Amino acid sequence: MTQLKQTPSQTVGPYFAYGLTPTQYGYDFKSLFTPVLTQDHAEGEHIRITGLVVDGAGVPVNDAIVEINQPDAQGQMIRSVEDAERKGFAGFGRCGTGTFAGNHFVFDTVKPGALGEGQAPFIDVCVTMRGLLVHTFSRIYFSDEAAANAKDEVLKSVPAERRATLVAQREMTNAGPVYRFDIHMQDSAHGKETVFFDL
């Protein structure tokens, strides 16, 4: 009798990054989603978000996938391919960390508008990596939205001493505004664990 071996879905390994971001890893079939969410005609402030996924030893993870989902600059979610093409904005992006120098992730997007009254602008984040049986969810808020952040009910539900782990820091560069957002999977000497949400 032939003994069957485990399939990738039954093991924990670096399959996700290679399969879901093939273009980044040099495979000659197209990635469904990329780290570039915008076309030139997308309305709003064009920004870059960059950072690391850091493990409990403080080492950047080289085979994580970071996915982001967000509204456009007017606070509207993208509902269809036609909507994305018309607006020049995908609303969803995916980046593998093993293809850029230093194992960081990079997204070119627009700064989102708030989804509704009393909410600060934010971006939803999902992280998949080796050693995780279930992906994790977090959010990116923006350091230059302090007044809106102070009123956001979700951010206010996080203990005050941990809120900073959800706030990306803005820096102006020659290429435009860049927000730094490192994702710490556990506490380490390099930073406090990022807040993850139980969804």
DRENVOVO-269566 format. One record per residue: residue in three letters; x negated, z, y of N, C-alpha, C in turn. Coordinates in steps of 0.2 Angstrom, whole numbers, padded with zeros to 4 digits, always signed. Atoms other than C-alpha are relative to their C-alpha. Last residue first. Example, Ala and Ser with C-alpha at 12.3 -4.5 7.8 and 13.67 -1.06 7.14 Angstrom:
# residues 2
SER+0004-0001-0006-0068+0036-0005+0004+0003+0005;ALA-0004+0000-0006-0062+0039-0022-0004+0000+0006;
# end
This chain:
# residues 199
LEU-0005+0005-0001+0060+0072+0192+0003-0001-0006;ASP-0004+0000+0007+0049+0088+0192+0006-0005+0001;PHE-0007-0002+0000+0038+0085+0208+0003-0001-0007;PHE-0003+0005+0004+0019+0085+0209+0007+0003-0001;VAL-0007-0001+0002+0010+0094+0223+0003-0005-0004;THR-0006+0004-0004-0008+0089+0223+0006+0003-0002;GLU-0004+0004+0004-0020+0102+0215+0005-0003+0005;LYS-0006-0003+0003-0032+0110+0228+0004-0005-0004;GLY-0007+0000-0004-0048+0102+0232+0005+0003-0004;HIS-0001+0005-0005-0066+0098+0227+0006+0000+0003;ALA+0005-0002-0006-0071+0115+0219+0001-0006+0005;SER+0007+0000+0002-0056+0111+0207-0004+0002+0006;ASP+0004-0003-0005-0037+0113+0206-0008-0001-0002;GLN+0000-0007+0001-0029+0100+0195-0004+0003+0006;MET-0005-0001+0006-0023+0082+0196+0000+0007-0002;HIS+0003-0004+0005-0030+0080+0213+0004+0002-0005;ILE-0005-0003+0005-0023+0065+0222-0004+0004-0005;ASP+0003-0001+0006-0033+0060+0238+0005+0004-0005;PHE-0004-0004+0004-0024+0052+0252-0003+0001-0007;ARG+0003-0003+0006-0033+0045+0267+0004+0005-0004;TYR-0002-0006+0002-0023+0034+0279-0004+0002-0006;VAL+0001-0001+0007-0031+0019+0287+0002+0008-0001;PRO-0001-0007+0002-0026+0012+0304+0000+0001-0008;GLY-0006-0002-0001-0034-0005+0309+0001+0007-0003;ALA-0005+0004+0004-0048-0015+0303+0007+0002+0001;ASN+0000+0007-0003-0060-0008+0316+0005-0004-0003;THR+0006+0004+0002-0055+0009+0310+0001-0006+0004;MET+0000+0007-0003-0042+0022+0316-0007-0003-0001;GLU+0006+0002-0004-0040+0037+0305+0000-0007+0002;ARG+0001+0006-0003-0024+0045+0298-0007+0000+0004;GLN+0003+0000-0007-0024+0059+0286-0002-0007+0003;ALA+0006+0005+0000-0012+0058+0271-0002+0001+0008;VAL+0001+0003-0006-0001+0074+0269-0006-0005+0001;LEU-0004+0006+0000+0005+0079+0252+0000-0004+0007;THR+0002+0005+0006-0009+0091+0248+0004-0006+0000;ALA+0005+0004-0002-0006+0099+0265-0002-0005-0005;ARG-0003+0006-0004+0010+0106+0260-0005-0005+0001;ARG+0001+0006+0004+0002+0118+0248+0002-0006+0003;GLU+0007+0001+0001+0000+0133+0259-0002-0006-0004;ALA+0004+0003-0006+0017+0131+0266-0007-0001-0002;PRO+0004-0005-0004+0025+0132+0249-0004-0002+0005;VAL+0007-0001+0002+0035+0116+0246-0003+0006+0003;SER-0001-0004+0006+0053+0116+0250-0006+0002-0004;LYS-0001-0007-0002+0049+0112+0268+0001+0004-0007;LEU+0007-0003-0002+0042+0095+0262+0001+0007+0001;VAL+0005+0000+0006+0058+0091+0253-0006+0003+0002;GLU-0002-0006+0005+0069+0097+0268-0004+0000-0006;ASP-0001+0004+0006+0059+0086+0281+0002+0006-0005;LYS-0007+0000+0001+0060+0095+0298+0002-0002-0007;ALA-0002-0007-0001+0042+0100+0300+0007+0001-0002;ASN+0002-0004+0007+0037+0083+0293+0003+0007+0000;ALA-0005+0002+0006+0047+0075+0307-0002+0003-0006;ALA-0007-0002-0002+0037+0084+0321+0005-0001-0006;ALA+0000-0007+0001+0020+0082+0312+0007+0003+0002;GLU-0007-0001+0000+0022+0063+0310+0002+0008-0001;ASP-0002+0001-0007+0004+0059+0314+0007+0000+0000;SER+0002-0005-0005-0002+0067+0298+0002-0001+0007;PHE+0005+0002-0005+0009+0056+0287-0002+0005+0005;TYR-0002+0000-0007+0018+0060+0271-0006-0001+0005;ILE+0004+0000-0006+0014+0054+0254+0003+0000+0006;ARG-0002+0004-0006+0024+0059+0239-0006+0000+0005;SER+0001-0004-0006+0022+0065+0221+0002-0004+0006;PHE-0003+0003-0007+0027+0060+0204-0002+0004+0006;THR-0001-0005-0005+0017+0062+0187+0003-0003+0007;HIS+0002+0002-0007+0017+0051+0172+0002+0006+0005;VAL-0006+0002-0005+0021+0059+0155-0003-0001+0007;LEU-0005+0003+0005+0008+0060+0140+0006-0002+0005;LEU-0007-0002-0002-0006+0062+0153+0005-0003-0005;GLY-0001-0008+0000-0023+0063+0145+0007+0002+0002;ARG+0001-0003+0006-0027+0045+0151+0000+0008+0000;MET+0007+0000+0002-0019+0040+0167-0001+0003-0007;THR+0001+0000+0008-0002+0037+0175-0008-0001-0001;VAL+0007+0001+0003+0001+0042+0193+0001+0000-0007;CYS+0000-0001+0007+0018+0039+0203-0007-0001-0003;VAL+0006+0001+0003+0019+0040+0222+0001+0002-0008;ASP+0000-0002+0007+0034+0039+0233-0006-0002-0004;ILE+0001+0005+0006+0030+0035+0251+0000+0004-0006;PHE+0004-0002+0006+0036+0046+0266+0000-0006-0005;PRO+0003+0005+0003+0043+0045+0284-0004+0002-0006;ALA+0006+0003-0003+0051+0061+0288-0002-0006-0004;GLN+0005+0002+0005+0069+0065+0284-0006-0003+0004;GLY+0003-0006+0003+0081+0074+0295-0005-0001-0005;GLU+0001-0006-0005+0092+0059+0298-0003+0006-0004;GLY-0006-0003-0003+0089+0045+0285-0002+0006+0005;LEU-0006+0003+0004+0076+0034+0275+0007+0003+0004;ALA-0004-0005+0004+0063+0037+0288+0006-0003-0003;GLY-0005-0003-0005+0053+0021+0293+0003+0006-0004;PRO-0007+0000+0001+0038+0016+0282+0004+0004+0005;LYS-0002-0007+0000+0021+0012+0288+0007+0000+0000;VAL-0002-0002-0007+0017-0005+0282+0002+0007+0000;THR-0007-0001-0001+0007-0009+0267+0002+0000+0007;ASP-0001+0003-0007-0011-0013+0261+0008-0001+0000;PHE-0007+0004-0001-0014-0001+0246+0000-0003+0007;VAL-0002+0002-0006-0031+0005+0240+0006-0004+0000;PHE-0006+0005+0000-0036+0015+0225+0001-0002+0008;HIS-0006-0002-0005-0053+0023+0223+0005-0005-0001;ASN-0006-0002+0004-0065+0022+0208+0006+0002+0004;GLY-0002-0007+0000-0081+0023+0218+0006+0002-0003;ALA+0006-0005+0000-0082+0005+0221+0002+0007+0001;PHE+0003-0001-0007-0065-0003+0217-0006+0004-0001;THR+0003+0006-0002-0060-0009+0199-0003+0000+0007;GLY+0007+0001+0002-0057+0007+0190-0003-0007+0002;THR+0005-0003-0003-0043+0014+0200-0007-0002-0002;GLY+0004-0004+0005-0029+0003+0195-0006+0002+0004;CYS+0007+0000+0000-0017-0001+0209-0003+0004-0005;ARG+0003-0004+0006+0002-0004+0209-0008-0002+0001;GLY+0007+0002+0001+0013-0008+0224-0003+0003-0006;PHE+0003-0003+0006+0032-0008+0227-0007-0003-0001;GLY-0003-0006+0001+0041-0012+0244-0003+0004-0006;ALA-0002-0001+0007+0037-0030+0242+0003+0007-0001;PHE+0002-0006+0002+0036-0035+0261+0003+0002-0007;GLY+0007+0000+0000+0037-0052+0269-0003+0007-0003;LYS+0004-0005-0005+0054-0048+0275-0007+0000-0001;ARG-0002+0001-0007+0062-0064+0268-0004+0005+0005;GLU+0003+0007-0003+0052-0064+0252+0002-0001+0007;ALA+0007-0001-0001+0056-0045+0249-0003-0007+0003;ASP+0001-0005-0005+0074-0048+0251-0007+0001+0002;GLU-0001+0004-0006+0074-0063+0240-0001+0004+0006;VAL+0005+0004-0001+0066-0053+0226+0001-0004+0007;SER+0001+0006+0004+0079-0040+0228-0006-0004+0002;ARG-0005+0000+0005+0084-0023+0235-0001-0006-0005;ILE+0000+0007+0002+0069-0018+0246+0005+0000-0006;MET+0003+0002+0007+0073-0001+0253+0001-0007-0001;GLN-0004+0003+0005+0077+0001+0272-0004-0002-0007;GLY-0003-0005+0005+0069+0013+0283+0004-0003-0005;GLN-0007-0002-0002+0066+0001+0297+0003+0005-0004;ALA+0001-0004-0006+0047+0000+0293+0006+0002+0004;ASP+0003+0004-0005+0051-0005+0275-0001+0004+0007;PRO-0004+0004-0004+0056+0008+0262-0005-0004+0005;GLN-0001-0002-0007+0043+0014+0249+0005-0004+0004;ASN-0006+0003-0001+0037+0014+0231+0003+0002+0007;ILE-0003-0002-0005+0019+0017+0226+0007-0004+0001;GLU-0006+0004-0002+0011+0016+0210+0003+0003+0006;VAL-0004-0003-0006-0006+0023+0206+0005-0005+0002;ILE-0004+0005-0004-0014+0018+0189+0004+0005+0005;ALA-0006-0002-0002-0029+0029+0182+0004-0006+0003;ASP-0005+0005+0004-0044+0021+0173+0008+0003+0001;ASN+0002+0007+0000-0059+0027+0183+0005-0004-0004;VAL-0002+0003+0006-0054+0045+0187+0000-0008+0001;PRO-0005+0006-0001-0064+0052+0201+0001-0003-0006;VAL+0002+0007+0001-0073+0068+0195+0005-0005+0001;GLY+0002+0003-0006-0069+0085+0202-0003-0007+0000;ALA+0007-0002-0001-0069+0094+0185-0003-0003+0007;GLY+0001-0007-0001-0050+0095+0185-0008+0002+0001;ASP-0002-0005+0006-0048+0077+0188-0002+0007+0001;VAL+0005-0004+0001-0048+0067+0205+0002+0005-0006;VAL-0004-0005+0004-0037+0052+0209-0006+0004-0004;LEU+0003-0001+0007-0046+0045+0224+0005+0004-0004;GLY+0002-0006+0002-0040+0038+0241-0003+0000-0007;THR+0005+0000+0005-0034+0024+0251-0002+0007-0002;ILE+0000-0007+0003-0019+0019+0261-0005+0000-0005;ARG+0003+0000+0006-0020+0004+0273+0000+0007-0002;ILE+0004-0006+0001-0008+0001+0287-0004-0001-0007;HIS+0003+0001+0006+0002-0013+0295-0006+0005-0001;GLU+0007-0001+0000+0013-0006+0308-0003-0001-0007;GLY+0003-0007+0000+0030-0014+0307-0007+0000+0001;GLU-0001-0004-0006+0038-0031+0303-0003+0007-0001;ALA-0004-0006+0001+0031-0041+0288+0000+0004+0007;HIS-0005-0001-0005+0025-0058+0295+0005+0006-0002;ASP+0001-0001-0007+0008-0057+0288+0006+0001+0004;GLN+0002+0006-0002+0013-0053+0270-0001+0000+0008;THR-0003+0003-0006+0014-0035+0264-0003-0008+0000;LEU-0007+0000+0000+0013-0025+0248+0003-0005+0006;VAL-0002+0003-0006-0005-0028+0243+0008-0001+0000;PRO+0001-0005-0005-0010-0016+0229+0002-0003+0007;THR+0007+0000-0002-0003-0029+0216+0000+0006+0005;PHE+0001-0003-0006+0013-0030+0206-0007+0001+0002;LEU-0006+0001-0003+0017-0042+0192+0000+0003+0007;SER-0003-0007-0001-0001-0044+0188+0007-0001+0003;LYS-0002-0002-0007-0005-0062+0183+0003+0007-0001;PHE-0007+0000+0000-0014-0067+0167+0002+0004+0006;ASP-0002+0006-0003-0033-0071+0167+0008-0001-0001;TYR-0003+0004+0005-0040-0054+0164+0004-0006+0003;GLY+0003+0007+0001-0052-0049+0177+0003-0004-0006;TYR+0005-0001+0005-0048-0030+0178-0003-0007-0003;GLN+0005-0005-0002-0039-0031+0194-0006+0000-0005;THR+0004+0004-0005-0029-0046+0188-0006+0004+0003;PRO+0005+0004+0003-0024-0036+0173-0004-0004+0005;THR+0004+0003-0006-0016-0022+0183-0005-0005-0003;LEU-0004+0000-0005-0002-0016+0170-0003-0003+0007;GLY-0006+0003+0001-0011-0019+0154+0005-0002+0006;TYR+0001+0007+0002-0028-0014+0159+0006-0004-0001;ALA+0003+0004-0006-0023+0001+0169-0001-0007-0002;PHE-0005+0001-0006-0010+0007+0156-0004-0004+0005;TYR-0004+0006+0001-0021+0006+0140+0004-0002+0006;PRO+0000+0004-0007-0034+0019+0145+0003-0007-0001;GLY+0006+0004-0001-0029+0031+0130+0000-0004+0007;VAL+0001+0000-0007-0016+0043+0124-0007-0003+0001;THR+0006-0003-0001-0009+0038+0107-0001+0001+0008;GLN+0000-0006+0004+0008+0033+0100-0007+0004+0002;SER-0005-0005-0003+0012+0020+0113+0000+0007-0004;PRO+0002-0004-0006-0005+0012+0109+0005+0004+0003;THR+0000+0004-0006+0000+0009+0091-0001+0003+0006;GLN-0004-0002-0006-0006+0020+0077+0000-0006+0005;LYS+0004-0004-0005-0013+0012+0061+0005+0001+0006;LEU-0001+0002-0006-0002+0006+0046-0004+0005+0005;GLN-0002-0005-0005-0008+0010+0029+0000-0003+0007;THR+0003+0001-0006-0006-0005+0017+0001+0006+0005;MET-0004+0000-0006+0000+0000+0000-0004+0000+0006;
# end
